[in-house]
Amino acid sequence: MIETDIDALKYKRLFVDNLIMARHNRGLTQIETAKALGISTGTIGAIEARKSFPKFNLFLKMCKLYEVEPCRFLEGRIIARVD
C-alpha cells in the first residue's frame, strides 16, 4: 500500500468515527437519523459500518442535523458531549 492509500484509509476512519460521535452527541439513533434525513436505516448502517460513503448532499444534511461544521469531520476527533 502506498502512503496516499494509508492517508485515505486514516481519514475515512476518522470521518466515520466522527459521524458516529456526532450522531451520539445529538442523542439520535440510526432510526431517528434516517427518518430526519429521509433515507433508510440501512443507508446509515452501511455508512457507519464503512461499507459505503455518503454523497455530498447527504453529508451536508448530516452536518446540519448534527450541528457540526463540515470541516470538523476531518480535523480531528469530535469530542463526546458531557451534559
Contact map, one row per residue, 1 for C-alpha under 8 A:
11101100000000000000000000000000000000000000000000000000000000000000000000000000000
11111100000000000000000000000000000000000000000000000000000000000000000000000000000
11111110000000000000000000000000000000000000000000000000000000000000000000000000000
01111111000000000000000000000000000000000000000000000000000000000000000000000000000
11111111100000000000000000000000000000000000000000000000000000000000000000000000000
11111111110000000000000000000000000000000000000000000000000000000000000000000000000
00111111111000000000000000000000000000000000000000000000000000000000000000000000000
00011111111100000000000000000000000000000000000000000000000000000000000000000000000
00001111111110000000000000000000000000000000000000000000000000000000000000000000000
00000111111111000000000000000000000000000000000000000000000000000000000000000000000
00000011111111100000000000000000000000000000000000000000000000000000000001000000000
00000001111111110000000000000000000000000000000000000000000000000000000000000000000
00000000111111111000000000000000000000000000000001000000000000000000000000000000000
00000000011111111100000000000000000000000000000000000000000000000000000011011000000
00000000001111111110000000000000000000000000000000000000000000000000000011000000000
00000000000111111111000000000000000000000000001101000000000000000000000000000000000
00000000000011111111100000000000000000000000000100000000000000000000000000001000000
00000000000001111111110000000000000000000000000000000000000000000000000010001100000
00000000000000111111111000000000000000000000000100000000000000000000000010000000000
00000000000000011111111100000000000000000000000100000000000000000000000000000000000
00000000000000001111111110000000000000000000000000000000000000000000000000000111000
00000000000000000111111111000000000000000000000000000000000000000101000000000101000
00000000000000000011111111111000100000000000000000000000000000000100000000000000000
00000000000000000001111111111000000000000000000000000000000000000000000000000001000
00000000000000000000111111110000000000000000000000000000000000000100000000000001100
00000000000000000000011111110000000000000000000000000000000000000100000000000000000
00000000000000000000001111111000000000000000000000000000000000000000000000000000000
00000000000000000000001111111111100000000000000000000000000000000000000000000000000
00000000000000000000001100111111100000000000000000000000000000000000000000000000000
00000000000000000000000000011111110000001001100000000000000000000000000000000000000
00000000000000000000000000011111111000001000000000000000000000000000000000000000000
00000000000000000000000000011111111100000000000000000000000000000000000000000000000
00000000000000000000001000011111111110001001000000000000000000000000000000000000000
00000000000000000000000000000111111111111011000000000000000000000000000000000000000
00000000000000000000000000000011111111110000000000000000000000000000000000000000000
00000000000000000000000000000001111111100000000000000000000000001000000000000000000
00000000000000000000000000000000111111100000000000000000010011000000000000000000000
00000000000000000000000000000000011111110000000000000000000000000000000000000000000
00000000000000000000000000000000011111111011000000000000000000000000000000000000000
00000000000000000000000000000000011001111111000000000000000000000000000000000000000
00000000000000000000000000000110110000111111100000000000000000000000000000000000000
00000000000000000000000000000000000000011111110000000000000000000000000000000000000
00000000000000000000000000000000010000111111111000010000000000000000000000000000000
00000000000000000000000000000100110000111111111100000000000000000000000000000000000
00000000000000000000000000000100000000001111111110000000000000000000000000000000000
00000000000000000000000000000000000000000111111111110000000000000000000000000000000
00000000000000010000000000000000000000000011111111111100000000000000000000000000000
00000000000000011011000000000000000000000001111111100000000000000000000000000000000
00000000000000000000000000000000000000000000111111110000000000000000000000000000000
00000000000010010000000000000000000000000000011111111000000000000000000000000000000
00000000000000000000000000000000000000000000011111111000000000000000000000000000000
00000000000000000000000000000000000000000010011011111100000000000000000000000000000
00000000000000000000000000000000000000000000001001111110000000000000000000000000000
00000000000000000000000000000000000000000000001000011111011000000000000000000000000
00000000000000000000000000000000000000000000000000001111111000000000000000000000000
00000000000000000000000000000000000000000000000000000111111100000000000000000000000
00000000000000000000000000000000000000000000000000000011111110000000000000000000000
00000000000000000000000000000000000010000000000000000111111111000000000000000000000
00000000000000000000000000000000000000000000000000000111111111100000000000000000000
00000000000000000000000000000000000000000000000000000001111111110000010000000000000
00000000000000000000000000000000000010000000000000000000111111111000000000000000000
00000000000000000000000000000000000010000000000000000000011111111100000000000000000
00000000000000000000000000000000000000000000000000000000001111111111110000000000000
00000000000000000000000000000000000000000000000000000000000111111111100000000000000
00000000000000000000000000000000000100000000000000000000000011111110000000000000000
00000000000000000000011011000000000000000000000000000000000001111111000000000000000
00000000000000000000000000000000000000000000000000000000000000111111100000000000000
00000000000000000000010000000000000000000000000000000000000000110111110100000000000
00000000000000000000000000000000000000000000000000000000000000110011111110000000000
00000000000000000000000000000000000000000000000000000000000100100001111110000000000
00000000000000000000000000000000000000000000000000000000000000000000111111100000000
00000000000000000000000000000000000000000000000000000000000000000001111111110100000
00000000000001100110000000000000000000000000000000000000000000000000111111111100000
00000000001001100000000000000000000000000000000000000000000000000000001111111000000
00000000000000000000000000000000000000000000000000000000000000000000001111111000000
00000000000001000000000000000000000000000000000000000000000000000000000111111100000
00000000000001001100000000000000000000000000000000000000000000000000000011111110000
00000000000000000100110000000000000000000000000000000000000000000000000110011111000
00000000000000000000100000000000000000000000000000000000000000000000000000001111100
00000000000000000000110110000000000000000000000000000000000000000000000000000111110
00000000000000000000000010000000000000000000000000000000000000000000000000000011111
00000000000000000000000000000000000000000000000000000000000000000000000000000001111
00000000000000000000000000000000000000000000000000000000000000000000000000000000111
